[in-house]
Amino acid sequence: MSIKLLFPSLALLLLTSAPAQGEQKTFTETVRVVMGSRETQDEAREYALLEAKRRVLERVGVYFTGQTDFVRRVSETAASFKDVTDLKRQIQTVAAGVTQTEVSGEEWKMEGGVFVLYLTCCVTVETGDVEKLLSETLKDRDKTEVYINLLEEFEQLRANMDTLRGQIEKAPTEQTQKLREERKNISNELTASNWLEKGYNATSLEKMVECFSKAIELNPHSDDAFTARGTTFIEIKDSKQAINDFEQAIQINPQNARAFNNRGVIYFDKYKFKLAISDFSRAIEINPDFTSAWYNLGLAYEFSYKDANARHAYKRAMELGHPNAKQRLDELR
C-alpha cells in the first residue's frame, strides 16, 4: 500500500538517488536599477534582486528546454501535458523551483546625479542532477502543479512590487506612507515565498520545518506554507501538529485541496476511513483533476470494503497518470 501525500519530496530524491552524469554550468545575469527618489538602497536592492532572479531562472529554463534529447525523454514519462509547448513551460517552471539563485556581484555608481545599482545573480547547477530532479518531478502532475503555483505567485508579487514602485514615485506626499506600507507587505510575502521554495529544496526534514516556519512568520496568511509544514510534520510522525497546520491552512483558504488531501492521509493512517473519505472527496470537489486525491480516495474506499467506489476512484487516478493506480485496480478485479 502506498498512500500519497502531495508534497514535492525533492530532498528525498536528492538523498536516495545515485549521482547523475552531467556537467556543471553557471548562468549569470546582471541588472541595472536606478534608485528612486523615495527609495532606500535596501528597497532598490530588493527590486533588483527580483528582476535578476527572474532573468537568470528564465535562462536556466531555456537551457533545459533546449536539450532535445531530454525533452524527448521527459515527454515519454511526464504525467500530463497538452503539447510540446506546454511541456517546455512545465520544464521551465520546475527548473526554476529546483534551482537556487545567489548574488555574485553588487556595485553602486553615481550616474547623471542618481544612484544606480548593478546587481549580478547566478545559478550554478550540475546538469545531470537537475535533469534527474526535473524528470522525477514531471512524472507527478500534482508535484508539478505545486511549482507552477509557486512561480505564478512569485510573478504576481513581483508585478505588484513593480506597480507600487512606480506609484510611490508619483504619489502625493500624504499617500506615500500608505503605499510604502503596502510595499512592505509585498516584500514580506516575497521573502516568505523564497523561504517556502528553500523548504521544498531542503535536504533534511528539520531544515524544511525551519524554512516553512520562517515563511509562516513572515506571512501568517500563507495557506501554502502551513500546508507544506504540516506535510513535513507527517514525515516526522507528528500528526497532531500536522493536523493543526492543515486546519490553519483550510481556515485561511477553504479551497486548499492539498490541505484536505494531506489531512485525509493522517485520518487514513489512523484507520478513520470515513473522515479520510470525506477529506479526499472534498479535495476532489475543489480540484477534479487532483491525481493523488483520487488515488487516496480509492485506497480509503478499498479499506472500507467499498470495492465499486474504489474501482471508480482508481480508474480516474489512472486516467490522470498516477503510477500505482493500475496495479490497485487490477488487484480489485
C-alpha positions as semicolon CSV with decimal commas, in nm:
position;residue;x (nm);y (nm);z (nm)
1;M;0,000;0,000;0,000
2;S;0,128;0,348;-0,082
3;I;-0,094;0,638;0,014
4;K;0,005;0,962;-0,143
5;L;0,097;1,296;0,013
6;L;0,106;1,596;-0,213
7;F;0,447;1,737;-0,145
8;P;0,747;1,783;-0,373
9;S;0,981;1,540;-0,195
10;L;1,288;1,665;-0,378
11;A;1,504;1,635;-0,068
12;L;1,433;1,264;-0,051
13;L;1,515;1,229;-0,419
14;L;1,846;1,402;-0,361
15;L;1,930;1,176;-0,070
16;T;1,834;0,847;-0,231
17;S;1,919;0,892;-0,599
18;A;2,255;0,798;-0,741
19;P;2,452;1,090;-0,888
20;A;2,358;1,154;-1,248
21;Q;2,609;1,211;-1,524
22;G;2,632;1,570;-1,639
23;E;2,837;1,887;-1,634
24;Q;2,848;2,191;-1,414
25;K;2,703;2,503;-1,573
26;T;2,675;2,857;-1,440
27;F;2,411;3,102;-1,559
28;T;2,464;3,471;-1,485
29;E;2,251;3,783;-1,527
30;T;2,324;4,146;-1,435
31;V;2,051;4,407;-1,399
32;R;2,077;4,785;-1,381
33;V;1,833;4,960;-1,146
34;V;1,807;5,334;-1,088
35;M;1,725;5,406;-0,724
36;G;1,404;5,606;-0,689
37;S;1,397;5,942;-0,513
38;R;1,171;5,793;-0,242
39;E;1,351;5,462;-0,224
40;T;1,616;5,333;0,016
41;Q;1,918;5,138;-0,102
42;D;1,775;4,822;0,052
43;E;1,448;4,868;-0,137
44;A;1,631;4,926;-0,466
45;R;1,845;4,618;-0,399
46;E;1,535;4,409;-0,330
47;Y;1,376;4,519;-0,657
48;A;1,698;4,449;-0,848
49;L;1,719;4,103;-0,695
50;L;1,367;4,019;-0,808
51;E;1,445;4,119;-1,166
52;A;1,783;3,946;-1,171
53;K;1,631;3,629;-1,029
54;R;1,357;3,632;-1,290
55;R;1,606;3,668;-1,574
56;V;1,858;3,409;-1,458
57;L;1,591;3,148;-1,384
58;E;1,446;3,209;-1,729
59;R;1,788;3,130;-1,875
60;V;1,808;2,807;-1,674
61;G;1,468;2,703;-1,804
62;V;1,555;2,792;-2,162
63;Y;1,871;2,582;-2,137
64;F;1,690;2,268;-2,023
65;T;1,404;2,305;-2,271
66;G;1,668;2,340;-2,541
67;Q;1,807;1,993;-2,466
68;T;1,618;1,799;-2,734
69;D;1,700;1,452;-2,604
70;F;1,599;1,547;-2,251
71;V;1,266;1,692;-2,365
72;R;1,200;1,375;-2,563
73;R;1,279;1,151;-2,264
74;V;1,059;1,357;-2,035
75;S;0,773;1,354;-2,284
76;E;0,767;0,975;-2,261
77;T;0,720;0,973;-1,883
78;A;0,563;1,307;-1,786
79;A;0,226;1,271;-1,616
80;S;0,030;1,524;-1,818
81;F;0,090;1,788;-2,083
82;K;-0,114;1,923;-2,373
83;D;0,164;1,962;-2,628
84;V;0,539;2,019;-2,650
85;T;0,494;2,391;-2,577
86;D;0,308;2,309;-2,256
87;L;0,572;2,051;-2,159
88;K;0,850;2,305;-2,211
89;R;0,662;2,554;-1,992
90;Q;0,639;2,289;-1,720
91;I;1,011;2,212;-1,751
92;Q;1,099;2,581;-1,722
93;T;0,873;2,622;-1,419
94;V;1,007;2,321;-1,230
95;A;1,366;2,411;-1,323
96;A;1,311;2,749;-1,157
97;G;1,176;2,574;-0,849
98;V;1,457;2,322;-0,803
99;T;1,747;2,563;-0,851
100;Q;1,868;2,837;-0,620
101;T;1,997;3,181;-0,715
102;E;2,285;3,359;-0,546
103;V;2,402;3,720;-0,558
104;S;2,751;3,714;-0,709
105;G;2,810;4,086;-0,755
106;E;2,682;4,426;-0,643
107;E;2,809;4,768;-0,749
108;W;2,667;5,114;-0,683
109;K;2,751;5,402;-0,914
110;M;2,654;5,767;-0,946
111;E;2,526;5,830;-1,298
112;G;2,366;6,156;-1,406
113;G;2,309;6,265;-1,048
114;V;2,129;5,947;-0,938
115;F;2,239;5,628;-0,768
116;V;2,243;5,322;-0,993
117;L;2,279;4,962;-0,879
118;Y;2,431;4,688;-1,089
119;L;2,334;4,356;-0,935
120;T;2,450;4,019;-1,063
121;C;2,280;3,688;-0,984
122;C;2,399;3,344;-1,079
123;V;2,280;2,984;-1,070
124;T;2,533;2,700;-1,076
125;V;2,390;2,356;-1,145
126;E;2,506;2,001;-1,202
127;T;2,308;1,941;-1,519
128;G;2,270;1,567;-1,462
129;D;2,133;1,614;-1,111
130;V;1,885;1,880;-1,218
131;E;1,772;1,676;-1,517
132;K;1,702;1,384;-1,283
133;L;1,505;1,603;-1,044
134;L;1,310;1,755;-1,330
135;S;1,233;1,416;-1,478
136;E;1,117;1,269;-1,146
137;T;0,903;1,572;-1,061
138;L;0,739;1,596;-1,402
139;K;0,622;1,235;-1,370
140;D;0,388;1,359;-1,097
141;R;0,122;1,601;-1,214
142;D;0,047;1,718;-0,861
143;K;0,409;1,796;-0,775
144;T;0,445;1,989;-1,100
145;E;0,139;2,193;-1,010
146;V;0,297;2,291;-0,678
147;Y;0,589;2,452;-0,860
148;I;0,364;2,615;-1,118
149;N;0,164;2,775;-0,838
150;L;0,480;2,886;-0,661
151;L;0,619;3,055;-0,970
152;E;0,285;3,217;-1,053
153;E;0,268;3,361;-0,701
154;F;0,623;3,496;-0,734
155;E;0,547;3,657;-1,069
156;Q;0,228;3,819;-0,938
157;L;0,405;3,959;-0,632
158;R;0,692;4,084;-0,849
159;A;0,442;4,260;-1,079
160;N;0,268;4,415;-0,778
161;M;0,603;4,538;-0,648
162;D;0,683;4,691;-0,986
163;T;0,348;4,876;-0,989
164;L;0,385;5,007;-0,634
165;R;0,739;5,124;-0,701
166;G;0,610;5,348;-0,978
167;Q;0,312;5,468;-0,772
168;I;0,532;5,570;-0,480
169;E;0,746;5,789;-0,705
170;K;0,442;5,976;-0,843
171;A;0,205;5,981;-0,544
172;P;0,129;6,296;-0,340
173;T;0,328;6,309;-0,017
174;E;0,024;6,232;0,201
175;Q;-0,029;5,900;0,020
176;T;0,330;5,785;0,027
177;Q;0,325;5,624;0,371
178;K;0,028;5,403;0,290
179;L;0,188;5,291;-0,035
180;R;0,516;5,218;0,141
181;E;0,330;5,000;0,391
182;E;0,174;4,808;0,102
183;R;0,520;4,765;-0,047
184;K;0,650;4,631;0,286
185;N;0,369;4,376;0,298
186;I;0,453;4,258;-0,053
187;S;0,818;4,243;0,044
188;N;0,732;4,014;0,335
189;E;0,522;3,793;0,109
190;L;0,806;3,768;-0,142
191;T;1,054;3,677;0,129
192;A;0,808;3,421;0,264
193;S;0,777;3,276;-0,086
194;N;1,156;3,243;-0,101
195;W;1,158;3,056;0,231
196;L;0,884;2,829;0,101
197;E;1,097;2,748;-0,202
198;K;1,400;2,685;0,019
199;G;1,193;2,449;0,227
200;Y;1,086;2,246;-0,075
201;N;1,451;2,203;-0,171
202;A;1,594;2,148;0,178
203;T;1,793;1,829;0,237
204;S;1,653;1,740;0,580
205;L;1,310;1,736;0,740
206;E;1,433;1,959;1,024
207;K;1,551;2,220;0,775
208;M;1,218;2,200;0,594
209;V;1,029;2,275;0,916
210;E;1,264;2,565;0,986
211;C;1,214;2,716;0,639
212;F;0,837;2,673;0,637
213;S;0,813;2,819;0,988
214;K;1,007;3,122;0,871
215;A;0,767;3,160;0,579
216;I;0,472;3,149;0,820
217;E;0,636;3,405;1,047
218;L;0,677;3,647;0,756
219;N;0,335;3,576;0,606
220;P;0,092;3,423;0,857
221;H;-0,178;3,426;0,588
222;S;0,007;3,180;0,365
223;D;-0,204;2,865;0,350
224;D;0,063;2,709;0,127
225;A;0,326;2,748;0,400
226;F;0,100;2,588;0,662
227;T;0,024;2,304;0,420
228;A;0,391;2,246;0,345
229;R;0,491;2,248;0,712
230;G;0,200;2,019;0,801
231;T;0,315;1,772;0,534
232;T;0,664;1,776;0,681
233;F;0,524;1,707;1,026
234;I;0,360;1,395;0,883
235;E;0,701;1,281;0,764
236;I;0,848;1,325;1,113
237;K;0,549;1,146;1,270
238;D;0,397;1,448;1,447
239;S;0,037;1,404;1,336
240;K;-0,104;1,640;1,599
241;Q;0,099;1,935;1,476
242;A;0,033;1,833;1,116
243;I;-0,345;1,843;1,167
244;N;-0,312;2,182;1,339
245;D;-0,127;2,319;1,036
246;F;-0,374;2,175;0,785
247;E;-0,665;2,321;0,979
248;Q;-0,492;2,661;0,981
249;A;-0,444;2,633;0,604
250;I;-0,809;2,541;0,549
251;Q;-0,923;2,827;0,771
252;I;-0,715;3,071;0,566
253;N;-0,822;2,919;0,235
254;P;-1,121;2,680;0,233
255;Q;-1,032;2,598;-0,131
256;N;-0,693;2,450;-0,039
257;A;-0,730;2,100;-0,185
258;R;-0,380;1,990;-0,079
259;A;-0,453;2,057;0,289
260;F;-0,769;1,843;0,272
261;N;-0,582;1,566;0,089
262;N;-0,293;1,558;0,335
263;R;-0,518;1,574;0,642
264;G;-0,703;1,281;0,488
265;V;-0,373;1,090;0,481
266;I;-0,347;1,125;0,858
267;Y;-0,704;1,004;0,909
268;F;-0,632;0,709;0,679
269;D;-0,323;0,614;0,878
270;K;-0,534;0,625;1,195
271;Y;-0,794;0,394;1,031
272;K;-1,052;0,674;1,038
273;F;-1,165;0,588;0,688
274;K;-1,492;0,782;0,697
275;L;-1,307;1,105;0,779
276;A;-1,041;1,023;0,520
277;I;-1,305;0,968;0,250
278;S;-1,465;1,299;0,342
279;D;-1,136;1,488;0,310
280;F;-1,029;1,321;-0,015
281;S;-1,374;1,381;-0,163
282;R;-1,360;1,747;-0,065
283;A;-1,015;1,781;-0,224
284;I;-1,153;1,634;-0,547
285;E;-1,456;1,861;-0,533
286;I;-1,218;2,157;-0,523
287;N;-0,985;2,015;-0,788
288;P;-1,145;1,743;-1,004
289;D;-0,808;1,659;-1,162
290;F;-0,629;1,604;-0,831
291;T;-0,450;1,280;-0,915
292;S;-0,325;1,196;-0,566
293;A;-0,662;1,261;-0,404
294;W;-0,834;1,022;-0,647
295;Y;-0,579;0,752;-0,570
296;N;-0,606;0,809;-0,195
297;L;-0,984;0,801;-0,218
298;G;-0,955;0,465;-0,389
299;L;-0,744;0,332;-0,102
300;A;-0,987;0,464;0,158
301;Y;-1,281;0,303;-0,020
302;E;-1,091;-0,022;-0,066
303;F;-1,008;-0,043;0,304
304;S;-1,373;0,035;0,378
305;Y;-1,472;-0,269;0,165
306;K;-1,643;-0,046;-0,092
307;D;-1,480;-0,202;-0,395
308;A;-1,706;-0,047;-0,659
309;N;-1,627;0,301;-0,533
310;A;-1,260;0,212;-0,508
311;R;-1,252;0,093;-0,871
312;H;-1,408;0,418;-0,989
313;A;-1,151;0,624;-0,797
314;Y;-0,854;0,414;-0,912
315;K;-0,973;0,434;-1,273
316;R;-0,985;0,812;-1,258
317;A;-0,642;0,825;-1,089
318;M;-0,504;0,602;-1,365
319;E;-0,652;0,829;-1,634
320;L;-0,477;1,122;-1,466
321;G;-0,143;0,940;-1,470
322;H;-0,098;0,803;-1,118
323;P;0,179;0,539;-1,137
324;N;0,024;0,291;-0,889
325;A;-0,344;0,316;-0,977
326;K;-0,349;0,047;-1,247
327;Q;-0,194;-0,211;-1,015
328;R;-0,450;-0,141;-0,742
329;L;-0,731;-0,152;-0,996
330;D;-0,613;-0,483;-1,139
331;E;-0,591;-0,638;-0,792
332;L;-0,955;-0,548;-0,724
333;R;-1,084;-0,719;-1,039
